[in-house]
Amino acid sequence: METIAGLKRTNYCGEFRKADIGREATVFGWVQRVRNLGGLIFVDLRDRSGLVQCVFDESKDRALADKAFSVRGEYVLAVRGQVRERETHNPKMPTGEVEILAEELRILSAAKTPPFEIVEDSNVNEELRLRYRYLDLRRPDAARNILLRSKTYKVVRDYFAEHGFIEVETPMLQKSTPEGARDYLVPSRVQPGKFYALPQSPQIYKQILMVAGFDRYIQIARCFRDEDLRADRQPDFTQIDLEMSFADREDVMAINEGLLRRVWKEVLGVDVDIPFERMTYAEAMRRFGSDKPDRRFELELVDLSEVLRGCGFAVFQSALEAGGSVRAINVKGGFSKLTRKELDSLGEYVKTYRAKGLAWIRMGEETTSSFGKFLSEQQMADLLQAVGAEPSDVVLVVADAKDIVVLESLGALRCEVARRLGLIEKGLYRFMWVTDFPLLEYDEEQGRYQAVHHPFTAPMDEDLHLLDIDPARVRAKAYDCVLNGYELGGGSIRIYNTELQNRMFQLLGFTEEQMQRRFGFLLEAFQYGTPPHGGLAFGLDRLVMLLAGEDNIRNVIAFPKVQTASEPMSGAPDLVDVEQLRELSLKLWDYERDCELQ
């Protein structure tokens, strides 16, 4: 094979325009395709920036043209020649007005026939694409996502630098402080039997940086959580992590609204209005059945509990008598689109959110209902009035003894109906803040309270008196940034008082020994002058997914994991040598064998 000795790239392939006509150019790239048009050989050369057409004229150099015709898809070439205007313009290509008349060709690397075609919007299944991810990333749409991600990094760093934030790297190998998701553990070779944990977030370190007086901290941080995967979650992920001293909730929100406005403008050219809409957690759940409501469409929930209390329908009545609720959404103009078959499908859909089924009313020339015969005319009229139903509407109703089941299942249903009926406007970005989350939630299995966000979140000042008498009613100084039904990031104002932090740990069921063993260094740091502080972390992978218009987070990560938490290209995780285990003082447990012995 030949080398690039003596050649220097003048441009990337996708950069050439009409102004470059007459220049000498040298390009490097991969062969997209080769065409022989009777004496003229056309080679489309591709790199990360796009394509350029290279022409080899047999009448000028037969040997050069023959060499060009010998190359195949994905060969790596160096081409030197003159930029000229194309005889026939191609408006579908940014470089479609020009081409390079080749004077020199070097074949730098041959290539096997790839297992799939390297083209935009490939229909190849994901498993095969990720197995050959290095080929998949050559596809223009896949490459665009990674380049967009890189641009986002730069905008983020520039913005925070301009606003006085200091970038600090916190340890990747740190102390395990289990509370929430499972840690990834790393055995220590030099201290046998002891383990590091990979960080679930830099939370404790960034709070200590505030104690240290750095005032404003930022890090694009790698984080790890050993939890089940889904379309918008990975075991290793990236956060835009920040913390601010002497800041309240409004300060943190304002700085992050400015960041998102800057990112959307510089990356997408889209103007974002600030300040964002604000909504409490209680209102979001009541109106939309979700703590991350999609505000691109309406379909608000309506509480029918009082309207239907005492009605003759056993499903509704039993739910209300058990302390639950009956709620509905009104799908305006849904009669022609939501057929009986569609309604049956939606009934199965809500069952995946623990609802027992879906009741409905279809208002056509004749009103039909799955439960109408159990209601009086007045009760049905009151129901229709409550939801604002009109001819051609469809009313969807869920009842359950647990109000949270009604809220969550209807919240998911409104989004599913919007998707099926095309109610979501493309290219619309509805940012909002959800605030005043519950501080704690009770875990029936463990018989104790757990922190909704994390144990360092401060309670609302006006709710402090409830910590000892009714912890479930205490609201947190917490806030989530939401976009189009996704949580972009979340944060809170932190506890900075040692006494209050100890009180919080006690509410979570920690003994004094557990507090000291897990968090003693933080509690000690708090005794040396701690400023009020708060912060937030954005999920960068999810943020880029939304910028790129993707619906799967794996499409914006260079080497993603799949549902089994494995990485298909390299085969990780994999077995290791026995000697490696011996050095770490580890021995594998044969689970199946030991179960048989028992």
N, C-alpha and C positions, 0 to 999 in steps of 0.2 A: 504493500500500500504506500501511497505517496504522503508527503507531509505538507505543512503550511509554511515551511521555511521560505523566507523572502516575501511572503504575502501578509498584508495587514488589512483587516476589515475596514472598509470605509463607511458602511451603513448596515443596519439591520434590513432584512428582506422587505419588511412591510413599510419602510420609511420613504421609499422613492415616490416622487411626485413629478409633475410636468416641469417644475423649475430645475430639476436635475438633468434634463436632456442635454447631451453633449459632454457630460462628465465621465471620467473613467471611474469605474466602481469595482470593488472586490467584495463578494458576499460569501458567507458560509451557511450551510444549512442541510436540511434533509429533503430528499426527493419526494414530492407529493404525487406527481405523475409525469409520464413521458409520452409525447405524441410525435409520430413521424408523418409530416404532411408533404411528402414528395420533395425531397431536397432540403427541407427545413425540419430540424429537430427542435421541439419545444419541451423544455424541462421547467416545471413549476417547482421552485425551491422555497422551502418553508423554514422559518425559525420562530422564536417565541412572539415576534412582532407581526407575523403574517406571511403572505406569499409574494413572490415576484417571478415573472416569466423570464426565463433565459432562453435565448435563441442561438442555435448552432446552424450556420449556413454551409451546406455541403459544397456549394460553388466556390466558397472562399477558403475552406479548409476541410477536405474530405476526411482526413484522419481524425480531426477534432469532432466532426459530426458523428462518425462511426463510434468513437469513444462515448459520446453522449448517449447514443442509442443503446449502448451496452449496459447503462446503469438501470437499476430497478428501484421500486418504491422503498423508501427509508434508507437508501444509500446516503452517506454523508459526503458532500461535495464542497469544493472551493471553486468559485467561478470568478474570473476577471474579464471585464469587457467594457464596452461603451453603452451608456444609457441613451436610448432613442425613443421616439414616439411610436406607440403601437399603431399598426395599420388599421386594426379594428379595436376600438376601445371596449373595455369590459366594465360597465358601471357597477357590477356586483363586487368588484375588487377595489380597495383603496388605491392600489398601485395599477389600476386597470388602464391608465392612459400611457404607461411607459413599459419598456422591456429592456433587458440587457443583451446586446449583441456580443456573444462570448468570443473572447480571443484566447482564453486559457481555461482548461478544466483539469482539476485534480480530484481523483477519487480517494478520499481520505479513509473511508471505511465502508465495507460491503455490509449487507444486512440480509438476514433470513426473511422469508415472507412472513409478515406479522400475523398473529392469530385472529385479528379483526382489522377492518379498514380504519385508517386514521382520518376520520372525518368529523365534521360538526354534527351534534345531536345524534350520536351513535345509538342504535337500538340494541347494542350488545348487552347481555345481562351483566349486572354489577359484579358478580363473583369473578367472571372472566376478566373484566376490566381491571379490577383491583389485584388480581393475580399478576397481571402485566401492567402495573400502575405506571411504570416508566414510559410505556407506549401510550397509555390512556392520557397521560399528562401532555402528550404532544398534540392532542386534539385541541383545536382553537378554543372551544368553549371551556374545556377543563383548564387550559392554560390561563384563560382570562380570569377565572376565579382566583387562581393563585396570585396573579399579578395585581388583581383588585385588593386582595388581602394585604399584599406588600405595601400598596399605596395607602391603605387604611392605617397600617402601622406608623408610617411616616407622618400622616396628618395628626394622629393621636399624640405622638411624641412632640411634634412641633407645637401643638396647642398647649400642652401642659407645661412645656418649657417656657412659653411666653407668659404663662400665668404663675410662674414662680414655684413650680413643683420640682422636686429633686428625685431623680431616678435612682433607686436603691435596689440591689439584688438581695433577696433574703434566701436562707439556706434551702437546698433541695432535700438534704438529709436532716431531719429534725426529730424532735421528741413526739412520740405517739400520745395524742390527747383525745382518745375516742369519745365522741359525742356526735351522733348523726350517722353519716355514711361510714362504711368500713374503710380503714386505712390500707394502703399498700405498704407492706413491711419489708425492710431490707436488713438482713442479718449482718452483724458486725463480726469481722474476722478477728480483730485485735481484742475485742471484749466478748468472748464466747457466751452465748446465751442471751445477749442483749441485742436490741433491734432499733434501727432508725425507722421512721415513717416518712413516706413521700408526702408532701404537703397537700392537704385538701384545699387549703387557701393560705395566704401569708398572714392571716388575721392577727395572731398574737404578736408576731414580729412587727407588723406595721403599727400596732398600738404602742409597742415599746419604742419604736422610732419617734412617736409623738412625745413619749416621756423623755426621750433623748434630746428633744428640742428642734427636730428638723422641720416641724411646722406643716409642710406640705410634701407628701410622698406620692410617687407614682411608680408602678412597675407593670410591664407586660409579662405576666407571671405564668409559668407552667404549673398546673395543678393536677391532682390525681384522686380519683374516688373509685373504690372497688364496688361498683353497683351495676345493676342490669342496664343494658343499653336500649336506646330507642332512636328514632330518626334524628332528634335534636340533642343527643347526649353521647359523650365519649368517655372512656375511663381516664384518658389523659387529655387535658383540654387547656385552653389559654384564657386568662382573665386580663382585663384592663383593671388594675387594682389601685385604689387611691385612698388616701386618708388626709384629713385636714384638722389642724388644731384651732381652738377658739372659734369654732364654726357651729352653727345650728343647722337644722334641717333645711331651711331655705337657702343657706349658703351652699350646701352640698348639691342641692337640686339645681341651683342657678349655674354653677360651674359645669355641671354635666349636661344641662340643656344647651349651653354654649358649645360644648364638645360635639354633641350630636348634630347640631345645626351646621357646624364646620365640616364634619365628616360627610354629611349628606350633600353639602354644597360642593366640596372639592372632589369627592369621589363620583357622585352621580349628577352633579349640576342641578340638584333639586333644592329649592328654598323651603326651609322648615320654620314655621311660626313658633315663637316662644312668647310667654311662658306656656308650658304644656297644660292640658286639662288636668285637674286634680279631682280625685274621688277617694273617699274612705273605703276601706275593706268592706265594711258593713253595707255601704251603698252599692258597691260593685257586685257583691254576692246577691243582694236583694233585687237589683235591676237586671243583672246579666248572668247570674249563677256561676261566676268565675272571678278569681282574684287577678286575672289577666284578661279582661274583656276586650274583644275585638270591636272597635268603635267605627268600623267602616260601614256598618249597617245597623239597623235598629233591632227589631224583634225582641223587645224588652219583656221580661217576665212579669206576669200579673198574678198577685196573690188572691186566690178565690176562696180561701179558707172560711171567711165569715159569710160569704155569699152562699156557700154550699153546706154550712154547718146545719145539721138536722135534716139534710136531704135523704131521700130513700135509697140512694145508691150505696151499697155496703162497702165497696172499695174506698169511696171517699170518706164515708162516715167512720170506718174503723181506723183509717189513717189519722183523722182529726181527733178521735177519742183517745188515741195513743200519744197525742201531743205532737203529731206531725203536721203536714200542710198539704194543700192542693194548690198547684200553680199551673199557669198556662202561658203559651205564646200564641199570638194571632198572626198567621202568615197572610199578609194582605195579597189578594188576587191569586191565592194558591190553589183555588179549586181546579183549574184546568191542568195544573202541573202535578199536584199531589193526588194521584189515583189511589184506589184501594190497595193496589199492589205496592205502591210507594209507601203508603201508611203502614202496611204490614212490615215492610223493610225497616222503616224508622222505629217501629215497635221493638224489633229485634236489636236495633242499634242502642236504644236507651237501656236495654237489659245489661249491656256491657258496662254500664255505669251504675249497676245495682238496682235500678228501677225494675219493678215487677211487670211493667207493661206501659202501653200508651193508649190513652183515651182520646177521642177526636170528634170534631163536628165539621162537616163539609156543607157549605152554604151555596148551593146552586139554585136551579129553578125550584127544587125541593130540598129542604134541609134534612140531611141524614146524619146520624150520630151513633157511635158505638155504645152510648149509655143514655141517650135521650129518653128512652121509655121509662127510666127509673126516676126522672125528674118531672115535677109539675110544670105546667106552661109558664107560671110566674118565675119559678126557679131557673128555667132555661132562659127566659127573657132577661132576668137579672144577670145571669152569667154572660150572655152575649153583650149586654150593655157594659159590664165591667171590663171586658177585653176590647171594646170598641169594634165589635164584629159587624161587617156589612156583607151584602150579597157578593159572592165569588171568593170570600175569605175561607180559610181553614184554621180551626182552633185546635191546638194540640195540648193535652192536659196530662200531667203526671201527679200522682198522689203517693205518699209513703209516710210511714210512722216516724221516719227520721227526716227532719227537714233538710239536712245536708244532702241526702240522697236526691230529694226533689230538686234542690238548687243545682247540684253538679250535673245531674242527668239532663235537665232542661238547658243548662248552660252549654253543654256539649251539643245538644240537639239543635239549638239555634244556629250554631256554627255549621253543623252538618247540613241543615236546611238551606242556609245561605250559599254553601258550596254547590249543592245540587241544583238550586234554582238560579244560579248565576247572579246573586245579589251583591257580590263583592267587586267593587270597582278596581280595575287594574291600575297600578302605579300610584295608588293613594296610600299615604303614610299618616296614621293617626297615633301620635305619641300621647302618652298620658302618665301620670303618677298615681299609684294606688298607695294610700297611707293608712296609718292607725291600725296596723295589723294586731291581732291578739299577741300578747307576749308569750303565753304558754298554752299548751294543749295537753289534755290528760290522756295518757297511754294506758288503756284498760289492761293490756297484757302484762306490762311491767308494773302496773299499779303505782305510777308516779307521773308527775308533770314532766314534759319535755319542752325545750325552747323551740318556738316556731321558726325563728331564724337561727340564732346561736346564743349561748349563755352570756355574751358580753353586750347584748342589746339593752339599752336603757328603757325603763318603763316611763310612760307619760307622768309628768309631775303630779297632775291632778288625780292619778290613779294609784299613787304610792300607798295610800291607806288601805287599798284592797288587797295588797300582797299577802296579808295574814288572814283576811276574812273571806275573800273570794278571788283567788288567783286567776281563775278562768276569765274574769271580766277585765283584767288589767290589759290596757292597750300599750303597744310598744312605740317608741320613737323610730319606727321603721318605715321604709318606703321602697317600693319597686317601680322601676321604669318599664313601661309596657308599650309594645308596638304591635298592632295588628294581631292581637291574640297571643303574642309571645312575651315572656318575661325577658327583657334585654339585660337587666341587671337589678341588683338589690343592695340595700345598705341600711345603715341606721346610725343614730347617735349612740355612742358607747357609754357604758358605765365607767366612770373614772374614780369612783369612791370605793375604797377597800371594803368598808362596812357593807355597802349596798351590794358589792360583788359577792361577798361572803353570803349574804342573805339570799341572793339569787342561786348560788350553788346549793344552799341548803334546801331551797324550794324544789330543786331538781333532784334531790335525794342523795347528794354527795355527803359523805362523811368528812370529818376534819382531815383524816389521813388521806382520803382520796383527793381532796382539794389541794393539799400540800404536794402530793406526789405528782399530780397532773399539771397544776397551775401555780405551784408555789413561787416560781421565778417571776410570774406576772404579778402576783399579789405583793411580792416583795418590792418589785419595781414601782408599784403604785404608791408606796410609802415615801417615795423620794420626790414628790412634787409632780403631779400629773395634770396636764391641762385638759379642759373639756375638749372632746374630739369626736369626730364622726367620719364616715366614709362610705364607699360604695365599690362594688365590683361588677363590671360588665362581662358577660360571656362573649369573648371576642369571636369565637367560632360561630355562634348563633347570630351575632351582629352582622358578620360578613355574609352569612347565609341569606339574611334578609336584604342586604345591599345587592347581592348577586341575583336576587329573585329566585333562589332555589328553595326547595321544600325538604331537603335532606342535608344535614350538616356534613355528611361525609364528602359531599361534592365541593366543599371549600377547604378541605384539609388535604395536604399533600399525600400523606400515607395514613389513611384512617383505619380504625378497627371496625369489625363487623359485629353482629349480635352476640357472637361467642367470645367477644373481647380478644379476638385474634387478629393479626395483621396478615392478610392473605399472601402478599408478595414475599415477605421474608420467612413466614411460617412461625412467627412469634405468637404466643409463648412456646417454648420447646424444652426438651430434656437437656440436662447439663451433665457433664462428666462427674463420675463418683468422686474423683479427686477434688473437684471444686466444692462438692458438698462436705467432704472431709475437712477441707481448709476452713469452712464456716461452722464446723462442729454440728452439722445437720445430718439427720438420717430420715429418709422418707418413710412415712407410715403407710403400710399396705392395708388400706381401709377394708377392702373386700375380704382379705384373708383374716383380719382380726375379727370382723363381724362373724365369719364362719366359725372361728374358734370359740366365740361367745355362745 
